[in-house]
Every structure is written in structure tokens, then in C-alpha cells.
Amino acid sequence: MAPRPIEVVRFIARNSKRAAISIVGGVLVLGGLAMLVLPGPGILVIALGFAVLGTEYAWAATALERTKRGAEAAGRKATGAARAAGRRVRRNGG
């Protein structure tokens, strides 16, 4: 029995959506990786790419959570370093 035309259209629409999400998410992740060594918000773009990919893939949702935790840890570390530097400057009269 041949598939009905509506079934073919649904199949194409479903798979083209998944392909588009894969391409857009992959480009964002790769662009974010490049921005880690080039000027730009690399971690933010990587997280955005994983968020896009996470709409279709469970592994990407897990990677997004891991990326969020890493970014939060880096932010805490940077905040602590900035506070320590500020204390040293005030203590040295600068």
C-alpha cells in the first residue's frame, strides 16, 4: 500500500525541521567554539547552540546543563578574583 500524500508531506516537514535545528544549533556551537579564541561571547553562543539542539536531542539538553554549571562556576571564580584584587588595591593605597 502506497503512502498517502499527506503522510509524505508530514514526513518531509518533520525531518526538515530536525535537519534545520541540527544545522542551526551546530553552526551556533561551532561559532561559539571559535569565539573562545576570537573576540566574542563564546560561552553564551555555545549555550545558545545547545539550547537550540536541546529541542530535538536529549544529549544536547544535558550538555546545556553542563555548560550552564561551568559558566556559573567561572563567574563565581571571576567575581572572587575581582573582589580580591579590589581589596589589594585598597590596602596598598592605589
Phi, psi and omega in degrees: 000127182282146179292147178285155181303323180295325177293321179295317180297316179297318179299314180295316181297316181296315183285327178290326176296314179297319179295318180296318178296320179297317181292310182297313179298318179297318178296320179295317179296314179296320177297319178295321177297320177295324181288349175292332178251344176255166178295136177144168182276074186303308183298320180296317181290322177297315179298320178296318177298317177293327177295319178295312180294328181294344176289341181240334188235130180293323181298327180288325177296321177294318179296324178297316179298318179296320178295319177299315180298319179295320179293320178295319179296318178295321178295318177297319180294317179295320178296316178298319179294320180294319178295318180296320179295320178297321178295320179295320180295315180295322182292325182271005176077023185264000000 
